[in-house]
Amino acid sequence: MTDFVYEISCTGDRGRQDAVRAWFATHAAPAWTGLPCLSALDAYEAVESGARDPFVSDGRGPLLHAMLHFPTLDAMLRGIGDGRLAESLAGVADVALTGTMFERRPYPVTGEHVAGPSRATFSYVVRYHRPAQDEAAFVANYLASHPPLLAKLPRIRSVVCYLPVPAPGPHAIPAADYMIGNEVMFDSVDDFNAAMASPAREEARRHFHSFPPFTGASTHHAMRRRRLAPAQAIAS
């Protein structure tokens, strides 16, 4: 089922990792779980070692990556417009923060007729950054053709695409310059590595090279996902 998410991503020197974790635990997470209309909060941390993609190596990823889930666009705008969000973001220093609004679209994987809930805890977080020669054509081509290929990866549990929302958001932090994003989920690092070594991964990579022209970066980060709140959303 389509919903909406606000992605907060924190990047900076690895020496700030402990400070960012402390800020998240003591300031950010308590504030974010109290936002109106929030349906779930997912926190991601980089997988330090062991994950292997033979085609891509983009490093350890953000210091913190969080997804604030809302059932509708109006609910998201209300939630992230709450003053507690801006106040919490002022509590961390010497790092870069982005806040990006997305429509979140799940896709069924092989063996499913409709997309199931995202329960797996290993996520491969992918983002495509502007520019493209024709952004609308790039996004349309991606949505029509790439998720079905990702869905064939062995042991995959979920495929999700993220479409940036072109609505005015809060001004506390800038939005990232994304065209589109995706996330593929697995139960473990070993399952991910098996998928990355498969013919289905090779097919997806060949398809990547047929995308409409773009010159922005594409980033791929192996991360562990934890669902933090609210309590009624833990099982979703």
C-alpha positions as CSV (number, residue, x, y, z in Angstrom):
1,M,0.0,0.0,0.0
2,T,1.3,3.4,-1.0
3,D,2.1,5.8,1.9
4,F,4.3,8.8,2.5
5,V,7.7,9.1,4.2
6,Y,10.0,11.9,5.3
7,E,13.6,10.8,5.0
8,I,16.1,12.5,7.3
9,S,19.7,11.7,6.4
10,C,22.8,12.7,8.4
11,T,26.2,12.7,6.8
12,G,29.6,13.9,8.0
13,D,32.9,12.8,9.5
14,R,32.9,9.3,11.0
15,G,34.3,10.9,14.2
16,R,30.8,12.3,14.8
17,Q,29.1,8.9,14.8
18,D,28.9,8.6,18.6
19,A,27.6,12.1,19.0
20,V,24.9,11.6,16.3
21,R,23.8,8.3,17.9
22,A,23.5,10.1,21.3
23,W,21.5,13.0,19.7
24,F,19.2,10.6,18.0
25,A,18.6,8.5,21.2
26,T,18.1,11.5,23.6
27,H,16.6,14.2,21.4
28,A,15.5,13.2,17.9
29,A,13.7,9.9,18.4
30,P,11.6,11.1,21.4
31,A,10.5,14.1,19.5
32,W,9.8,12.3,16.2
33,T,7.7,9.6,17.8
34,G,5.5,12.3,19.2
35,L,4.7,13.9,15.9
36,P,1.0,14.0,14.9
37,C,-0.1,11.4,12.4
38,L,3.1,9.4,12.5
39,S,2.4,5.8,11.6
40,A,6.0,4.4,12.1
41,L,9.6,5.4,12.5
42,D,12.4,3.4,11.0
43,A,16.0,4.0,11.9
44,Y,18.9,2.8,9.7
45,E,22.6,2.3,10.5
46,A,25.3,1.4,8.1
47,V,26.4,-2.2,7.9
48,E,30.1,-2.0,8.9
49,S,31.4,-5.0,7.0
50,G,30.4,-8.2,5.2
51,A,27.9,-7.0,2.6
52,R,29.2,-7.4,-1.0
53,D,27.9,-6.1,-4.3
54,P,30.2,-7.0,-7.1
55,F,29.2,-4.0,-9.2
56,V,29.0,-1.1,-6.7
57,S,31.0,0.0,-3.6
58,D,29.8,3.3,-2.3
59,G,31.2,3.1,1.2
60,R,29.4,3.0,4.6
61,G,26.7,5.4,4.0
62,P,25.1,8.1,6.2
63,L,25.8,8.5,9.9
64,L,22.1,8.2,10.4
65,H,19.2,7.5,8.1
66,A,15.6,7.7,9.3
67,M,12.2,7.3,7.7
68,L,9.2,8.9,9.3
69,H,6.0,7.2,7.9
70,F,2.6,8.8,7.4
71,P,-0.6,7.4,5.9
72,T,-1.3,10.4,3.5
73,L,0.4,13.5,2.1
74,D,-1.7,15.8,4.2
75,A,-0.7,13.8,7.3
76,M,3.0,14.0,6.4
77,L,2.8,17.8,5.9
78,R,1.1,18.2,9.3
79,G,3.5,15.9,11.0
80,I,6.7,17.4,9.7
81,G,5.3,20.9,10.2
82,D,5.2,20.3,13.9
83,G,7.6,22.6,15.8
84,R,9.1,19.6,17.7
85,L,10.8,18.4,14.5
86,A,12.6,21.7,13.9
87,E,13.6,21.9,17.6
88,S,15.1,18.4,17.5
89,L,17.1,19.1,14.4
90,A,18.8,22.0,16.1
91,G,20.3,19.6,18.6
92,V,23.1,18.2,16.4
93,A,26.2,20.1,15.2
94,D,29.0,19.7,12.7
95,V,27.1,17.3,10.3
96,A,25.0,17.8,7.2
97,L,21.2,17.0,7.3
98,T,18.7,16.6,4.5
99,G,15.0,16.1,4.8
100,T,13.2,14.7,1.8
101,M,9.5,14.0,1.3
102,F,8.6,10.9,-0.6
103,E,5.7,8.9,-1.9
104,R,6.5,5.3,-1.0
105,R,5.5,2.5,-3.4
106,P,6.0,-1.1,-2.5
107,Y,6.1,-3.8,-5.3
108,P,5.5,-7.6,-5.0
109,V,8.4,-9.9,-5.2
110,T,8.5,-13.2,-6.9
111,G,5.7,-15.4,-5.5
112,E,3.5,-12.5,-4.3
113,H,0.4,-11.1,-6.1
114,V,0.5,-7.9,-4.0
115,A,3.4,-6.4,-1.9
116,G,3.6,-7.7,1.6
117,P,4.7,-5.8,4.7
118,S,8.3,-4.9,5.0
119,R,9.5,-7.0,7.9
120,A,13.1,-7.7,6.9
121,T,15.9,-5.9,8.7
122,F,18.7,-5.7,6.0
123,S,18.1,-2.9,3.5
124,Y,20.0,-1.9,0.4
125,V,19.2,1.8,0.1
126,V,19.6,3.2,-3.4
127,R,19.1,6.8,-4.5
128,Y,19.4,8.4,-8.0
129,H,20.4,12.0,-7.9
130,R,19.7,14.7,-10.5
131,P,20.3,15.6,-13.3
132,A,19.0,13.5,-16.1
133,Q,18.6,14.5,-19.7
134,D,14.8,14.0,-19.3
135,E,13.9,13.4,-15.7
136,A,10.3,12.5,-16.3
137,A,11.3,9.9,-18.9
138,F,14.0,8.5,-16.6
139,V,11.5,8.0,-13.7
140,A,8.8,6.6,-15.9
141,N,11.2,4.1,-17.4
142,Y,12.6,3.1,-14.0
143,L,9.1,2.5,-12.5
144,A,7.9,0.5,-15.5
145,S,10.8,-1.8,-15.9
146,H,13.3,-2.0,-13.0
147,P,11.2,-3.1,-9.9
148,P,10.1,-6.4,-11.7
149,L,13.8,-7.2,-12.2
150,L,14.7,-6.5,-8.6
151,A,11.8,-8.6,-7.5
152,K,13.5,-11.7,-9.1
153,L,16.6,-11.5,-6.8
154,P,16.8,-14.7,-4.8
155,R,15.8,-14.5,-1.1
156,I,14.5,-11.0,-1.6
157,R,11.7,-9.9,0.9
158,S,10.6,-6.5,-0.3
159,V,11.1,-4.0,-3.2
160,V,10.1,-0.3,-2.5
161,C,10.4,2.8,-4.7
162,Y,10.5,6.3,-3.4
163,L,9.2,9.3,-5.5
164,P,10.1,12.8,-4.3
165,V,7.0,14.9,-3.5
166,P,7.1,18.3,-5.2
167,A,5.2,20.0,-2.4
168,P,6.5,22.7,-0.1
169,G,8.1,21.2,3.0
170,P,9.6,22.5,6.2
171,H,12.5,24.8,5.9
172,A,14.6,23.6,8.8
173,I,16.8,21.5,6.5
174,P,17.1,21.2,2.7
175,A,15.7,18.4,0.7
176,A,18.2,16.0,-1.1
177,D,18.4,16.4,-4.9
178,Y,16.9,13.0,-5.7
179,M,15.1,11.9,-8.9
180,I,14.0,8.5,-7.4
181,G,15.0,6.0,-4.9
182,N,14.6,2.3,-4.2
183,E,15.1,-0.1,-1.3
184,V,15.5,-3.9,-1.5
185,M,15.2,-5.8,1.7
186,F,16.6,-9.2,2.9
187,D,16.6,-11.2,6.1
188,S,20.4,-11.2,6.5
189,V,23.7,-10.1,5.0
190,D,24.2,-13.7,3.8
191,D,20.9,-13.5,1.9
192,F,21.9,-10.2,0.4
193,N,25.3,-11.5,-0.7
194,A,23.6,-14.5,-2.3
195,A,21.3,-12.2,-4.3
196,M,24.2,-10.0,-5.4
197,A,26.1,-13.0,-6.7
198,S,23.1,-14.2,-8.8
199,P,22.2,-14.0,-12.5
200,A,19.3,-11.8,-11.5
201,R,21.7,-9.2,-10.1
202,E,23.6,-9.3,-13.4
203,E,20.4,-8.8,-15.3
204,A,19.5,-5.8,-13.2
205,R,22.9,-4.3,-13.7
206,R,22.6,-4.7,-17.5
207,H,19.3,-3.0,-17.3
208,F,20.9,-0.1,-15.4
209,H,23.2,0.5,-18.4
210,S,20.1,0.9,-20.6
211,F,18.5,3.7,-18.5
212,P,17.7,7.0,-20.2
213,P,20.7,9.3,-20.0
214,F,21.5,10.8,-16.6
215,T,24.7,12.3,-15.2
216,G,23.8,12.5,-11.5
217,A,25.2,10.1,-8.9
218,S,23.6,6.8,-7.9
219,T,24.3,5.7,-4.4
220,H,24.0,2.3,-2.8
221,H,24.3,1.7,0.9
222,A,23.9,-1.5,2.9
223,M,22.0,-0.7,6.1
224,R,20.3,-2.3,9.1
225,R,16.7,-1.2,9.7
226,R,15.0,-1.0,13.1
227,R,11.4,-0.1,13.6
228,L,11.2,2.1,16.7
229,A,7.6,3.4,16.9
230,P,4.8,3.6,17.5
231,A,4.1,0.4,19.4
232,Q,1.1,-0.5,17.2
233,A,3.2,-0.3,14.1
234,I,6.0,-2.7,15.2
235,A,4.4,-5.7,13.4
236,S,3.8,-3.9,10.1
